[in-house]
Amino acid sequence: MSTIDYSSKIPNNVNLADDRALQRALEAWRPDFLSWWADMGPDGARDFDVYLRTATSVDPQGWATFGHVKMPDYRWGIFLHPADPGRKIHFGDHKGEDAWQDVPGEYRANLRRIIVTQGDTEPASVEQQRHLGLTCPSQYDLRNLFQVNVEEGRHLWAMVYLLHKFFGRDGRDEGEALLQRRSGQADNPRILQAFNEPTPDWLSFFLFTYFTDRDGKFQLCALAESSFDPLARTTRFMLTEEAHHMFVGESGVSRVIQRTCQVMNELRTDDPRTLREAGVIDLPTLQRYLNFHFSVTIDLFGADESSNAATFYSTGLKGRYEEGKRDDDHRLRDRSYTVLHAQDGRLLERQVPMLNALNEVLRDDYIKDSIGGVERWNKVIDKAGIALRLKVPHKAFHRNIGALAGVKVSPDGQVVSEAEWNARRNEWLPSDDDRAFVASLMGRVVEPGRFAHWIAPPAMGINRQPVDFEYVRFG
């Protein structure tokens, strides 16, 4: 069992005490992190005692314990998956060689770029969710929000450790910059656009944690294949925490649907206006929110053709999702893949070298995985005896990256004119009225066991606790 040392100022399982220079550098970074958390972490929640899980070891059986803790005192730290001493590189030009324990000089800039981009998403999501605790639909949901927040903070620590340990002065500067950028800030925004979008309400939060944290899962899985072993070990452990974030999103949306369907059956109506007057979120509005969050998230995978993606794979920096389960030569020089482009008002397929299409490969894997959860939401609707179905839009819909950027495509995949897009945009994406309505439902409910009118209670509590457990003790 790989245990975690909690006797030091920075909890870790990387023998930090044996590297005094690194320990001093990270201890110098820690006050800046705590200052960032005080400024940009959950609003007004500094003195709350929150029922949080914390890593105590990194083996699957014992990696988390639960207890009430103030978030500024949460045991952030540096936790890597246990090392495999015989690990080999299993894709790209270096296939069969020993995994790297240090950064090859020729790949230094690209590895740093990958780590910084991943690291930047972690504090960004905390900033996006900063004010949500003020409008929580229940204490149970408030606790889940805070759990997501502290784990994103720890994921930032994971990336900063790699920057400090392996990239010298450049890495330390990048670590500082991660605390200086701000989500949505005009002059110093976060690197990826999806992490500059506001998350103003809990429906947005649930869809963000379902769709955008799922992007995190796929990006981390690709990085967990990396030939750079410290990055692979870091991201493998992060994946154990990412699963909870996706659970928060999937179960949250499911509970919204459950409550809406209950009211639809009570009132015997599917009329959106009537349902809104009854204080629940109608399913067409939910579909428009789904369309937005799905389309913004699939842009995170990058351009459908990318020389950078080819370089990252060939040099062994970033693999594919579940690389080891794929039945090919893991070099891909002679393989091709299908991508889309728009021509003469139609979406057409064309074959391109797979190495250049690896962003699209990862995006398609993500889409398949996303559809599974949407089908589980449809089972909730089925169970209520309602005919409407939710679905993810076509992958060309509302795209702002790559060959499909700016092409006007309907959710069912038809290229439309600018005029038709403008006329029907509010059928397909949340309107100002939609957002104002959802915002009007957001009221703070914090009495244990009580839930806002627009969402159903969960089937069970956290860590086998009752639903009406005191998950948050307010200071």
N, C-alpha and C positions, 0 to 999 in steps of 0.2 A: 504494500500500500504506500503510495506517495503522499506523505503527510505534509502539512503546511506549517511553517514556523510562524507562530503568533507572538513570539517573545520580542521580535524586533519591531521597530517603528513602522516598517513596511512589510506586512505579511507576504511570505513568498515560499516557493519550493524550488528555488534556483540557486540556493547557497549564496545569497546576496552578501552575507557577512564575510565571505572569502574574497570579495572584490571591493575593497574599501573605497577606491576611487568612484566606482559605479554607485555604490551605496550612498556616498556623499552627494553625488550629482542628483540622484533621485530624491534624496531627502531635501535637497535645495529646491527641487521642482514641486515637492508636496505642498508647501504653503501657497504657491500660486494656484495649484489645483483646488485647494480648499477655498481660496478666495473666489475662484471661478464658480465653484459650487454654491457659495453663499450668494453670489450675484445672479447666477443663471440657473441654479437648481430649483427644485419645487418651491413655488411661491408660498411664503408664510408657514412652512412646515418644519422649520429648523428644530423646534423643540418637541415634535411629535415622537412618541415611542411607537415604532411600526413593527409589525410581526413579519420579519424578513428572514429569508434563508441566506446562509453564508457558507462558503466553501470551507471545509475542514480537511479534506483530502481530495485527490483528483481521480480516485478509482471510481468506477460506476456505482459501487455499493455505499460509499460513505462520503460523497463529495459535498453534502449540504446538511446544515443543521438549522433549526428554526428558533427564533426567539425575538422578543421585543428589543429594539435598539433605535437610538436616534440616528437619523441618516448621516449627519456630519461625523458620527462616530463609527459608521459602518466600516467593516474590516476590508477596505479596498486593498488590493495587492497584486502580485505577479504570480500567476499559476500556469504552469505548463503541463501538458499531458506527459506521462512518464516516457522516458527516452527508450527507443529501440536501438540498441548498440549496433545491430547488423543492418540497419535500414539502408536500402539501395534506392537510387533514382530509377523510376519506372516509366518515364516518358521523356520525349524530346531527344535532342542530340547527345545528351549525357547519360542516356538510359544504360543501366547496368553498373554505373559508377557508384561509389559510396556517396550517401547524402552529405551535403556540406554542413559543417558546424560553424563556419565563418563565411563572410560574404566574399565571393570571388570579385576581384577588383574590376573586371570588365563588366560586371552586372550590377555594380554598386548603385548607379543612378536609377536604374529601372526598379530595383528592389526597394530603394528608398521611396520612390514615387508610389509604388503599390502600397507600402505600409502607411504612408502619410494619407493617401486617399481613403483607405479603410479606416484609419484612426480618426479622420475628420468627421466621419458619419456618426461616431459614438457620442461626442458632446453635442453635436448638432441636434440629435433627436431629443436629448434632455432639454435643450433650449426651446425646441418646437413645442414640447409638452409642459413647459414651465407653469402655465396658469391653469391647467386642467383640474388640479386638485380643488380649485375654488368652486367648481361646478360638478363635482363627482355625483354619480347616480346612487352610490351606496358606499358604505365603509369597506365592504369587500372589494369593490372596484378601485377605491382609493388605494388600498394596500397593494393591489396588483400594479397600478400605475407606479407606485414608489419602488416596487421590486424591479420593474423594468428600468426605472431611472438609475438606481444604484448599480445595476449590472451593466448598463451602458457606460457608467462612470468607470467601472472596473475594466471594461474592454478598452477604454482609453488608456488606462494604466498598462495594459498588456502591450499595446502598440508603442507607447512611450518607452517602455523597457527595451524593446528591440531597437528603437532609434538611439537611445542613450548607449546601449551596450555595444552596438555594432557599427555606428556611423559617426562617432566622435563629435567634434564641434558642430558639424552639419546636422547631426541627429539631435543634439541639444537645442539648436536653433529651431528645428522643426517641431520639437516638443513644446517649446514656448509658443510657437505660432498656432498650434492646435488649441491653445487657451485664449488666443487673441481674436480669431475669426468668430463671427456671430451669425447664426441662422437668420437669413433675410436681411442682413445689414447691407445697405447700398454700397458702401465703400470697402467693406472687408467681409464678404459673404462666405458661406461654406462652399466647398469645392464643387459638389454635385447639386444640381438644381432642385432635385426632389427634397433635399434637406434645407432648402430655403423657403419651401412652401409652408404656410401657416398650418397649424393643427388646432383650430379654434374650438372644437367641440368633441364630444365623446364618440359620436359616430365616425368622425374623421380619425380619431385615435384608434378605434377598433379596426378600421380598414387599413390604417397605416401599419399597425402591428401585424395584421394578417398579410398584407401584400408587401410592404416595404421591408419589414423584418424577414420576410421570406426571401427577398432578394439578398439580405444579409446571410441567410443560411446558404444560399447557392454560391455567393462569393466566398464565404468562409470555407465551404467544402472544396472549392477550386484551389484556394490557398493552402488547405490542409494537405494537398498533394505535393506542395512545393518541394523542390530539391534542397532548399534552404531549411534545414531541419528545425531550428528554433521558431521560424514562422509557422511551419506545419504543426509543431507541438502546441504553440500558442493558440492557433485557431481551432484545433481539435477540442481544446477545453472550452473555448468560447461557445462552441456549438451546443454544449450541454445546457448552457443558459439561454441561448437563442430559442430553443424549443419552447420555453415558457412564454416568451414574448409572442410567438405565433399562436399559442394556446389562448392567451388573453384576447387576441384579435378574433380568432375563429369562434370561441365561445361567446365573446361579447356580441358579435353580429348575430349569432344563433339566438341569443336571448332577446335581442331587439326584434328579430323575426317572430319568435315565439309569442311575444307580447302583442305584436301587431296582428298576427293571425287570430289570437284569442279575441281581440276586440272586433276584428272583421266578422268573426262568427257570432259574437254577441249581438252586434248591430246588423248582421246579415247584409253587409255592404262591402264593396271594394272601391267605393268612391273616394279618391284621395282627399277631397275637401272635407267630407264627413269624418274621415279618419283623423285628419289633422285637428279638426274641432274637438275630437274625442281625446286628443293629446298623445297620439302615437305616430310613428314615422311610417307613412305609406310605402308600400313596396316599390312603386315607380321612382320615388325619391331615393330610396336605398340603391336601386339599380343605377341611377345617375351618379351617385357617390362612388359606387363600385367602379363604374366606367372611368371616372377621373383617377382614382387611386391606382387602378390597374395600369392605365396608360402611362401615367407619370412614372410608375415603378419600372415598367419594362424598358423605358428609356435609359435607366441606370446601367443596363448591360452594355451600352455604347453602340457605336456604329455597326451595322450588319457586316461590313467589310472593314477590317482593321489590320494594318501592318503591325501595330503594337501588339495586338492579340497573338499574331503569328510569332512575333519575337518572344513574347513572354512564355509561350508554350515551347518553342524550339529550344530556348535556353534553359528550360526547366524551372522557371520562376512560378508559373501558375498553370495547373492542370485543368482537366475537365471535371465536372460533377461525376463522382463515382468512377474515376479513371480506371481503377483496378478491375471493374466489372465489365469493361468494354472489350469486345472481341476484335481487336485490330492490332496493328504493329506499334501503336503508341508513338509513332513519329509523323504519320499523316501526310507525308510529302506527295503521295500519289492519290490522295482521296479528295473528293469534291463534296459540296453541300449546296442545298437549294436556298436561295434568298429571293426576296421580292423586290420589285421596282415598279414604278408607275410609268406607263407609256400609253399615249393616245387615249387617256381616260379609263385605262384598265390597269389592274394589278397583274403583273406577269412574273413567272418564275424564271430564274436562270441559275445555272450551275457555276460555282466559283470554287477556287481551291479551299479545301476545308481549313487549312491553317489560317487563312485570312477571314474565315467565317466563324471562328470559335466564339465570338460574342453571341452570334445568332444561335449556335448550338446550345450555349448556356441559357439563352433567353427561351428557346423552345423547351428545354428541360424544365425550366421554371414555370412556363405556361401550363404544361401538363400537370405539374404538382399543384398549381393554383386551382385548376379546374376541379381537382378532387375535393377541396374544401367547399367550393361553391356547390357542388353536388350534395354535400352533406347538409348545407343550408336548405337546399331544395327538398331534402327529406323531411325537414321540419315543416315546410309548407305542405308537402304531401300528407303528412300526418294530420294536419289540420283540415284536410279535404279541400284545399284551395288549388285552383288550376294554374295560377301564374308561376313562371319559372324565372329564376335569376340566371344570368350567364355572363361570362367574361366577353368583352367585345373583341372584335377582330384585332390581330396584333398590329395592323396598319392604322388603327384608329387613334387620332389625337397624338401623333408622334412628332417629336421635336429633335430627334437625333437620327443621323444616318440618311440613307437614300429616301426614306419615307417622310423625312422632316417637312412639315408644311403641306403635305399632300392631304387634301380633304377627303376623308374616307368615313363612311357611316359605320356604326357598330357592327353591322352585318357584313362589312367588307366591300361595299360598293363605293367606287370613286364618285364624288358628287362635286357640283360646281361650288364656287365661293358663295354665290347667292343662296343656294340650297343649304349649305353649311350654316350660314348666318341665320337663315330662317328657322332652322331646326336645332340649332345648338342647344337651346334650353330643353329640348326633348332628350338630349343625349348626355349632357353634362349639368352639374348643379348650377342653378340660376341664383341670382342674388336673393330672390324670394325663398328659394329652397334653403339657402344658408341662414337667412333670417329666421325662417320657421324652426329649423333645427336648433339654432341658438336660443330661441324662445323657450325651448323645453329644458334647457340646461339650468337646473337649480340644484343647490347643494343638499344632499341627503346623507347624514352621517350617523344617525341613530342605529346601533347594531340591529341587523335583521330587517331594516326598512330599505325599500328600493323605490327609485323614481318610477313614475307612472308609465313611462315609455319603454321600460326594460323588465324582463322577467328575472326572478332570482335564479342563481345557479342551482344545479342539481345537488352539489355538495360543496363544502368549504375547502379551504386550503389546508393541506397536510392533515387531512381527516378531522379537522376542527368543524364544529357546527357552522352553518351559514350565519347565525347571529352572534358568532364569536366576536370579541372586542379586538379587531385586527389593528386598530389605530387608537392609541391613548393620547388624547390631545393635551398639550401642555397649558 
